[in-house]
Amino acid sequence: MAPPRRKATRKASETASGVSAPCVEGGLSAEPSEPAAVPEAPRPGARRCGAAGASGSRREKPQVRARAARAEDQAEGPAAPTADAEPPAAPGTPAQGFDSQPGTASSARARRPQSGPRKAPASACGPLSASRAKEEAPGAWKPRAVLEKLKLSRQEISVAAEVVNRLGDHLLRRLNSRESEFKGVDLLRTGSYYERVKISAPNEFDLMFTLEVPRIQLEEYCNSSAHYFVKFKRNPKGSPLDQFLEGGILSASKMLFKFRKIIKEEIKHIEDTDVIMERKKRGSPAVTLLIRKPREISVDIILALESKSSWPASTQKGLPISNWLGTKVKDNLKRQPFYLVPKHAKEGSLFQEETWRLSFSHIEKAILTNHGQTKTCCETEGVKCCRKECLKLMKYLLEQLKKKFGKQRGLDKFCSYHVKTAFLHVCTQNPHDSQWLYKDLELCFDNCVTYFLQCLKTEHLEHYFIPDVNLFSRDEIGKPSKEFLSKQIEYEQNNGFPVFDEF
């Protein structure tokens, strides 16, 4: 018999769903507060899912027009195919940005404003060289100069890391020393800082506290592919977790509420650190702490259930790295545990607060750490690629546009996870290290931007681990928001990214 339906909570502000880290926007609150108890959406058995559906509804992939070739390409003629050339993109996926021949990036279009010939200044050395003239041409931009601006100070990194590590270690010790429901948790450091793609300032960190839960059974929520009800195969009588069971289901909202309560108590006992808890944001799985001294740092603490069983069937066709990092690497990664975080499924403006969402942030970290097709990529003795530099520039582009336009047209719905997902797909389509040579940084970044634009225009960004989940579905982000962001990015791309110098 299906359990009774309950009223679901209404969301104050919607955020885009990513499986890795929460996309949290908004100001900080000096006074922490606990939310009132809220009713829940339908539980298993009540399988009515409205048109809005759960996060990342399935929809047919639209067709995408291939990119136009550069004028230079047309003059030189098409490149000869090679044995290791990449196959064409599957129908309905954004077109591949790079030339299929390894070692080239010639298919990137030059998008600089047209201007008349530039008169060289009088000089004993004669006219300007072609490379120098290109750098000084109107509309030109210097990606290396932007990256230099984004570099983090070693001193700042050291201070921030010490404070955050001390906070994480303190909470880990306390959770394991007390007789609590969370005894046995482990600490997993994830996010952009630990992936070495943090930009601007070391002021945001993610800490995931993982709790192994053996012998669990997952029931997919409304064909969402990403959200699940969690049950125990055997009722853990006498287990500390049985207090969180609701009709045999492990309630994500109940566990998160208790976890917040314990964290709130423990931060009072941390010496030499002024730390407070931010107000809870509905729909966010994170307990956000604000360290105010010695410097202001935001730390997202996320509770995650760890399962060492096989990954759910919805991930079977995900993680497309076989032609990039190799089949053995893929198999090894898929033998790693998967995690479930208390990010609730949405149905329109409603939340199903007993659901958990799949998380693969640890796999993303592993991929970005060992990102080269060759094992020596970016090592001291290896060839330097520009993959991470492209990701940093992509993140910075979105960050700057959100600063410029605030919450206009729903730009707050976009987050760095969208950029990271698109970037990983570009890496899959262009697996060779020779396609990411550091000298081709500008062209590689241009192709990443073009791919992201196509995802916005086609309203389709496939989740990297769960192919049936579309992060750009209209259930997640409205079409006007995607059109507005697309228009702004196209302007930046065609004019040398002036937004990089505006803040």
Beta strands, then each sheet from edge to edge (+ up, - down):
strand 1: 186-190
strand 2: 204-212
strand 3: 216-220
strand 4: 227-232
strand 5: 245-246
strand 6: 249-250
strand 7: 274-277
strand 8: 286-293
strand 9: 297-307
strand 10: 338-341
strand 11: 345-347
strand 12: 350-352
strand 13: 356-359
sheet 1: 1+ 2- 9- 8+ 7-
sheet 2: 1+ 2- 9- 10+ 13- 4+ 3-
sheet 3: 5+ 6-
sheet 4: 11+ 12-
end
